[in-house]
């Protein structure tokens, strides 16, 4: 497959291939299907509003952008044939909550602490709606409610508002959404990057993957083609704890910023440490032609960017070139929105407000992509010879938590890292293409 092979973007959901607009307002809605026939009718009404990757961002055709995904329990609620249900991969059928021990979702992150209905048999359909303005979002939400208001067995059981933060930052104050793999043949702009284009089959079923194979499951092809999977995660961010830890372990404000950059691998502006190791460079951070065009091969001792820095752990780039690890097999697409208001500058005490991020981590192979990165690169330090050391941002630290900063003449080791990010919800989702959605809505494909 080459760039000359164009993906069928008219059949692929926009949320899979395209980033959300900025600025944005968003809504996450979870639906329970109490009757299969009503569930199919709901789909028939929703399908015309689902945004495809064709014309994404065209305000003349989209008042807002709607995406839809199904849990395994949701597909079961539609009463799909048994052979179809059994053709889905084991990890999807089991669901994220059942895989908690694999994902290091223990302690505060354990499914028992997740918000209802996540991790239960009630979460069936997840709908994301994104718009540029609150008025546009309200109009689409009203349309959706009117379309399904006469279906008594279709219930909205969870809803959450999202919105962009100032300057495109995340709750910790770092510029957000800087890097995603380039999907070969997707038609998205190509910016300079060390990471080469990745075969489309890694992210969308129906196309060759990095090993030349094309997915054959789930069945049938009409349901599978142009569909994919996603790991949905809702994170609560402990911003006050992050600021306090920086202050307690730094010699002053400048050192706080350097320590924060060492943990993340970028300065708050987005400038990568390997290109700006001594001080922030906002111009570099804003330059899409430069802010991802770097590698770790010339920082083999981690003196610029620590081995455990967040962005180096979730995407090691060429740092593992001498290891038996094919980094290009473990990428996923990151689609996210923020929720809650930012903690005011200069505040070091938790105000009790809910703030964080909601993410879809999209890939055709949940086990090889999300589960591998979560269980190995984020939660296990052995691949960089750091034992129990975890990602300092997304890790689930215990009492022996540590973060190593290589430096001369003696490395620095920080101990007792708090948990800066807490998992509040999670689900595995199937995101069909538009033809797949119509297949699901067809009574002929149900045992009902």
C-alpha positions as CSV (number, residue, x, y, z in Angstrom):
1,X,0.0,0.0,0.0
2,X,1.3,3.5,-0.9
3,X,0.1,7.0,-0.6
4,X,-1.5,6.5,-4.0
5,X,-4.0,4.1,-2.3
6,X,-6.6,6.4,-0.9
7,X,-8.7,5.3,2.0
8,X,-12.5,5.2,1.7
9,X,-12.8,8.3,3.9
10,X,-16.5,8.6,3.0
11,X,-17.1,5.4,4.9
12,X,-14.7,6.0,7.9
13,X,-15.9,7.9,10.9
14,X,-14.2,11.3,11.3
15,X,-13.4,10.6,14.9
16,X,-11.0,7.8,13.7
17,X,-8.9,9.8,11.2
18,X,-9.5,13.5,11.9
19,X,-8.7,15.7,14.9
20,X,-11.5,17.7,16.5
21,X,-11.7,21.4,15.7
22,X,-10.2,24.0,18.0
23,X,-11.6,25.7,19.9
24,X,-14.3,23.2,20.6
25,X,-17.2,22.3,22.9
26,X,-18.1,18.7,23.3
27,X,-20.5,16.2,24.9
28,X,-19.9,12.6,25.8
29,X,-23.1,10.5,26.0
30,X,-23.6,6.9,27.0
31,X,-26.7,5.1,26.0
32,X,-28.3,1.9,27.2
33,X,-30.3,-0.2,24.8
34,X,-33.2,-1.9,26.5
35,X,-34.8,-3.3,23.3
36,X,-33.0,-4.5,20.2
37,X,-35.6,-3.2,17.7
38,X,-35.5,0.3,19.3
39,X,-31.7,0.2,19.3
40,X,-31.7,-0.4,15.5
41,X,-34.3,2.4,15.0
42,X,-32.1,4.7,17.1
43,X,-29.2,3.8,14.8
44,X,-31.2,4.5,11.6
45,X,-32.0,8.0,13.0
46,X,-28.4,8.7,14.1
47,X,-26.5,7.5,11.0
48,X,-27.3,10.6,8.9
49,X,-25.7,12.7,11.6
50,X,-22.4,10.7,11.9
51,X,-19.5,12.7,10.5
52,X,-17.2,10.9,8.1
53,X,-13.6,11.7,7.4
54,X,-14.6,13.2,4.1
55,X,-15.2,16.9,4.4
56,X,-14.2,17.0,8.0
57,X,-14.1,20.5,9.3
58,X,-16.4,21.8,6.5
59,X,-18.7,24.1,8.4
60,X,-21.2,24.2,5.5
61,X,-22.0,20.5,5.9
62,X,-21.4,20.0,9.7
63,X,-23.0,22.0,12.4
64,X,-21.2,19.6,14.8
65,X,-19.4,16.3,14.4
66,X,-20.8,13.1,15.8
67,X,-19.1,9.8,16.3
68,X,-20.4,6.5,17.7
69,X,-18.9,3.4,19.2
70,X,-20.3,0.2,20.8
71,X,-19.2,-1.9,23.7
72,X,-19.4,-5.7,23.3
73,X,-22.5,-5.5,25.7
74,X,-24.0,-3.0,23.3
75,X,-23.6,-5.3,20.3
76,X,-25.1,-8.1,22.4
77,X,-28.0,-5.8,23.2
78,X,-28.7,-5.4,19.5
79,X,-28.9,-9.2,19.4
80,X,-26.3,-9.9,16.7
81,X,-25.9,-13.5,15.6
82,X,-23.7,-15.6,17.9
83,X,-21.1,-16.3,15.3
84,X,-20.7,-12.6,14.7
85,X,-20.3,-11.8,18.4
86,X,-17.8,-14.6,18.8
87,X,-15.7,-13.3,15.9
88,X,-14.7,-10.2,17.8
89,X,-11.3,-10.3,19.6
90,X,-11.1,-11.7,23.1
91,X,-10.0,-8.5,24.8
92,X,-13.0,-6.6,23.3
93,X,-15.4,-9.3,24.3
94,X,-14.1,-9.3,27.9
95,X,-14.1,-5.5,28.2
96,X,-11.6,-3.2,29.8
97,X,-12.7,-3.7,33.3
98,X,-12.0,-7.4,33.1
99,X,-8.5,-6.7,31.9
100,X,-7.7,-4.4,34.9
101,X,-4.8,-6.6,36.2
102,X,-3.1,-6.5,32.7
103,X,-3.5,-2.7,32.5
104,X,-2.3,-2.0,36.0
105,X,-5.8,-0.5,36.8
106,X,-5.4,-1.2,40.5
107,X,-5.8,0.9,43.6
108,X,-7.4,4.3,42.8
109,X,-7.6,3.2,39.1
110,X,-9.5,0.0,39.8
111,X,-12.8,-0.5,38.0
112,X,-14.6,-0.6,41.3
113,X,-13.8,3.1,41.6
114,X,-15.0,4.1,38.1
115,X,-18.0,6.3,37.5
116,X,-21.2,4.4,36.7
117,X,-22.0,2.9,34.2
118,X,-18.4,2.3,33.0
119,X,-17.2,-1.2,33.5
120,X,-20.8,-2.5,34.0
121,X,-23.1,-4.3,31.6
122,X,-25.2,-1.1,31.2
123,X,-22.8,0.9,29.0
124,X,-23.8,0.0,25.4
125,X,-23.3,2.9,23.1
126,X,-20.9,5.9,23.4
127,X,-21.7,9.0,21.3
128,X,-19.2,11.9,21.0
129,X,-20.5,15.3,19.8
130,X,-18.0,18.1,19.0
131,X,-18.8,21.6,17.8
132,X,-17.0,24.9,17.5
133,X,-19.5,26.8,19.7
134,X,-21.8,26.0,22.7
135,X,-24.8,27.1,20.6
136,X,-24.0,24.7,17.8
137,X,-23.5,21.9,20.3
138,X,-26.9,22.7,22.0
139,X,-28.7,22.5,18.7
140,X,-27.3,19.1,17.8
141,X,-28.0,17.7,21.3
142,X,-31.6,19.0,20.9
143,X,-31.9,17.3,17.5
144,X,-30.5,14.0,18.9
145,X,-32.9,14.1,21.9
146,X,-35.9,14.8,19.6
147,X,-34.9,12.0,17.3
148,X,-34.9,9.4,20.1
149,X,-37.4,10.9,22.5
150,X,-40.1,8.4,21.5
151,X,-38.0,5.3,22.0
152,X,-38.8,4.4,25.7
153,X,-36.2,1.7,26.0
154,X,-33.3,3.8,24.8
155,X,-31.9,5.6,27.8
156,X,-29.1,8.2,28.2
157,X,-27.4,7.0,31.4
158,X,-24.3,9.2,31.4
159,X,-23.4,12.6,30.0
160,X,-20.3,14.8,30.3
161,X,-19.4,18.2,28.9
162,X,-16.0,18.9,27.5
163,X,-14.4,22.1,26.2
164,X,-11.0,23.4,25.0
165,X,-8.7,25.1,27.5
166,X,-6.9,28.4,26.8
167,X,-4.1,28.3,24.3
168,X,-4.8,24.6,23.5
169,X,-3.3,23.4,26.8
170,X,-4.1,20.4,28.9
171,X,-5.0,20.8,32.6
172,X,-1.3,20.6,33.6
173,X,-0.6,23.5,31.3
174,X,1.2,21.7,28.5
175,X,0.3,22.3,24.8
176,X,-1.9,19.4,23.9
177,X,-2.5,17.2,20.8
178,X,0.9,17.6,19.3
179,X,1.6,14.2,17.9
180,X,-0.3,11.4,16.2
181,X,1.1,8.8,13.8
182,X,0.6,9.7,10.1
183,X,-1.8,7.1,8.6
184,X,-0.6,6.2,5.2
185,X,-3.2,7.1,2.5
186,X,-5.5,9.1,4.9
187,X,-5.0,12.4,3.1
188,X,-4.1,14.3,6.2
189,X,-1.3,16.9,6.1
190,X,2.2,15.5,6.5
191,X,4.5,17.4,8.8
192,X,8.2,16.5,9.2
193,X,8.7,13.8,11.8
194,X,11.1,11.0,12.7
195,X,8.2,8.6,12.7
196,X,7.5,7.4,9.1
197,X,3.9,6.9,7.8
198,X,2.2,3.9,9.3
199,X,0.2,1.4,7.2
200,X,-3.5,2.1,7.4
201,X,-4.3,-1.4,8.5
202,X,-2.8,-0.7,11.9
203,X,-5.7,1.8,12.5
204,X,-8.5,0.9,10.1
205,X,-9.6,-2.6,9.1
206,X,-9.8,-3.6,5.5
207,X,-6.3,-2.4,4.5
208,X,-2.8,-4.0,4.8
209,X,-1.0,-3.4,8.1
210,X,2.7,-3.1,8.8
211,X,3.2,-6.8,8.3
212,X,1.3,-6.9,5.1
213,X,-1.8,-8.7,6.6
214,X,-5.4,-7.5,6.3
215,X,-7.8,-8.1,9.2
216,X,-10.2,-11.0,8.7
217,X,-12.2,-10.6,12.0
218,X,-14.8,-9.7,13.0
219,X,-17.2,-11.1,10.6
220,X,-18.8,-10.3,8.2
221,X,-16.7,-8.0,6.0
222,X,-19.6,-5.6,5.7
223,X,-19.4,-4.9,9.4
224,X,-15.6,-5.0,9.7
225,X,-14.4,-3.0,6.7
226,X,-13.5,0.6,7.5
227,X,-14.2,0.0,11.2
228,X,-11.8,-0.1,14.1
229,X,-11.5,-0.3,17.9
230,X,-10.8,2.2,20.6
231,X,-9.8,2.2,24.2
232,X,-11.9,4.9,26.0
233,X,-10.3,6.4,29.1
234,X,-11.5,9.2,31.3
235,X,-8.7,10.7,33.5
236,X,-8.9,13.0,36.5
237,X,-5.8,15.2,36.8
238,X,-4.4,16.1,40.2
239,X,-3.0,19.5,39.1
240,X,-2.4,20.8,42.6
241,X,-0.4,17.7,43.5
242,X,1.7,18.1,40.4
243,X,2.5,21.8,41.2
244,X,3.2,20.9,44.8
245,X,5.6,18.1,43.9
246,X,7.5,20.4,41.5
247,X,7.8,23.1,44.1
248,X,9.0,20.7,46.8
249,X,11.6,19.2,44.5
250,X,12.9,22.2,42.7
251,X,15.2,25.1,43.7
252,X,13.0,27.8,42.2
253,X,10.5,28.7,39.5
254,X,12.9,28.0,36.6
255,X,13.9,24.7,38.1
256,X,10.2,23.8,38.5
257,X,9.7,24.3,34.8
258,X,12.7,22.2,33.9
259,X,11.6,19.4,36.2
260,X,8.1,19.5,34.7
261,X,9.7,19.3,31.2
262,X,11.9,16.4,32.3
263,X,8.8,14.5,33.5
264,X,6.8,15.1,30.3
265,X,9.6,15.2,27.7
266,X,8.5,18.6,26.4
267,X,8.3,22.1,27.7
268,X,4.8,23.5,28.4
269,X,5.0,25.3,25.0
270,X,5.4,21.9,23.2
271,X,9.1,22.3,22.5
272,X,10.7,18.8,22.8
273,X,13.6,18.5,25.3
274,X,15.9,16.8,22.8
275,X,15.8,19.9,20.7
276,X,15.6,22.4,23.5
277,X,17.4,20.8,26.5
278,X,18.3,23.9,28.5
279,X,15.3,26.2,28.2
280,X,11.9,26.5,26.7
281,X,11.6,27.6,23.0
282,X,7.9,28.6,22.4
283,X,8.6,29.3,18.7
284,X,9.8,25.7,18.3
285,X,6.9,24.4,20.2
286,X,4.4,26.1,17.9
287,X,6.2,25.1,14.7
288,X,4.5,22.0,13.2
289,X,7.4,21.5,10.8
290,X,9.8,21.1,13.7
291,X,8.1,20.1,17.0
292,X,7.9,16.4,16.1
293,X,10.9,16.2,13.9
294,X,13.3,14.6,16.4
295,X,14.6,11.3,17.6
296,X,16.3,9.8,20.7
297,X,19.2,8.0,19.0
298,X,21.5,10.9,19.7
299,X,20.4,11.1,23.3
300,X,21.3,7.5,24.3
301,X,22.2,8.4,27.8
302,X,19.0,10.4,28.4
303,X,20.8,13.5,29.4
304,X,18.4,15.7,27.3
305,X,15.2,13.7,27.8
306,X,15.0,11.1,30.6
307,X,14.2,7.6,29.6
308,X,11.1,7.6,31.7
309,X,9.8,11.0,30.4
310,X,6.1,10.6,29.4
311,X,6.4,11.1,25.7
312,X,9.6,8.9,25.5
313,X,7.8,6.1,27.2
314,X,4.6,6.1,25.1
315,X,6.5,6.6,21.8
316,X,10.2,5.5,22.1
317,X,10.8,6.4,18.4
318,X,14.3,5.2,17.6
319,X,15.4,4.7,21.2
320,X,14.7,0.9,20.9
321,X,16.3,0.4,17.6
322,X,18.8,-2.1,19.1
323,X,16.0,-4.0,20.9
324,X,13.7,-6.7,19.6
325,X,10.8,-4.2,19.6
326,X,9.0,-3.0,16.4
327,X,7.8,0.4,17.6
328,X,5.6,0.8,14.5
329,X,3.4,-2.1,15.6
330,X,2.4,-0.3,18.9
331,X,1.1,3.1,17.7
332,X,-2.5,4.2,18.2
333,X,-4.3,7.4,17.3
334,X,-5.1,9.7,20.2
335,X,-8.4,11.6,20.1
336,X,-9.1,13.7,23.2
337,X,-11.0,16.5,24.9
338,X,-10.6,18.3,28.2
339,X,-13.3,18.7,30.8
340,X,-13.5,21.1,33.8
341,X,-12.0,24.5,34.3
342,X,-8.2,25.0,34.7
343,X,-6.8,25.4,38.2
344,X,-5.9,29.1,38.6
345,X,-2.2,29.9,38.4
346,X,-0.4,30.0,41.7
347,X,-2.8,27.7,43.5
348,X,-1.2,24.7,45.2
349,X,-4.2,23.3,47.1
350,X,-6.8,21.1,45.5
351,X,-10.0,23.0,45.1
352,X,-12.1,19.8,44.7
353,X,-13.1,20.5,41.1
354,X,-13.3,17.8,38.5
355,X,-10.9,18.4,35.7
356,X,-9.0,16.2,33.3
357,X,-9.2,14.6,29.9
358,X,-11.4,12.2,28.0
359,X,-9.6,10.1,25.3
360,X,-10.3,7.6,22.5
361,X,-7.1,5.7,21.8
362,X,-7.8,4.3,18.3
363,X,-6.2,1.2,16.8
364,X,-7.3,-1.9,14.9
365,X,-5.5,-4.2,17.5
366,X,-6.4,-3.4,21.1
367,X,-4.0,-6.0,22.6
368,X,-1.0,-5.1,20.5
369,X,-1.5,-1.4,20.7
370,X,-3.2,0.1,23.7
371,X,-2.8,-2.9,26.0
372,X,0.9,-3.3,25.2
373,X,1.7,0.4,25.6
374,X,-0.3,0.6,28.9
375,X,1.1,-2.6,30.5
376,X,4.7,-2.4,29.2
377,X,5.8,1.1,28.3
378,X,3.7,3.0,30.8
379,X,3.6,0.6,33.7
380,X,6.8,-1.4,33.5
381,X,10.4,-0.1,33.5
382,X,12.1,-3.2,32.4
383,X,12.2,-2.3,28.7
384,X,14.6,0.6,29.7
385,X,16.3,-1.3,32.5
386,X,14.5,0.8,35.1
387,X,12.7,-2.0,37.0
388,X,9.6,-0.8,38.7
389,X,9.9,2.8,37.4
390,X,6.7,3.9,35.7
391,X,5.6,6.8,33.5
392,X,5.7,9.7,35.9
393,X,2.5,11.3,34.5
394,X,0.3,8.3,33.6
395,X,1.8,5.8,35.9
396,X,0.0,4.2,38.9
397,X,2.8,4.7,41.5
398,X,3.2,2.7,44.7
399,X,5.1,3.6,47.8
400,X,8.4,2.8,46.1
401,X,7.8,5.1,43.1
402,X,10.9,6.7,41.6
403,X,11.8,8.9,38.6
404,X,15.3,9.0,37.3
405,X,16.9,12.0,35.7
406,X,20.3,11.2,34.1
407,X,22.8,14.0,34.6
408,X,26.5,14.5,35.2
409,X,28.3,13.8,37.4
410,X,25.6,11.9,39.3
411,X,22.1,11.0,38.2
412,X,19.2,12.4,40.2
413,X,16.4,10.1,41.5
414,X,13.1,11.5,42.8
415,X,11.1,9.3,45.1
416,X,7.5,9.2,46.4
417,X,5.8,10.5,43.3
418,X,2.0,11.1,43.9
419,X,-0.5,9.8,41.5
420,X,-1.0,12.7,39.2
421,X,-3.6,11.1,36.9
422,X,-6.5,8.8,38.1
423,X,-8.6,6.7,35.8
424,X,-12.2,7.5,36.3
425,X,-13.8,5.4,33.5
426,X,-12.8,3.0,30.7
427,X,-14.4,0.9,28.0
428,X,-13.3,-0.9,24.8
429,X,-15.3,0.3,21.8
430,X,-16.0,-0.9,18.3
431,X,-16.3,2.0,15.8
432,X,-17.9,0.7,12.6
433,X,-17.7,2.4,9.2
434,X,-20.9,3.9,7.9
435,X,-21.7,0.7,6.0
436,X,-21.1,-1.2,9.2
437,X,-23.5,1.1,11.0
438,X,-26.2,0.4,8.4
439,X,-25.5,-3.3,8.7
440,X,-26.1,-3.1,12.5
441,X,-29.3,-1.2,11.9
442,X,-30.7,-3.8,9.5
443,X,-33.2,-6.2,11.2
444,X,-32.0,-9.0,8.9
445,X,-28.7,-9.1,10.9
446,X,-30.3,-9.6,14.3
447,X,-31.6,-12.7,16.0
448,X,-34.4,-10.6,17.5
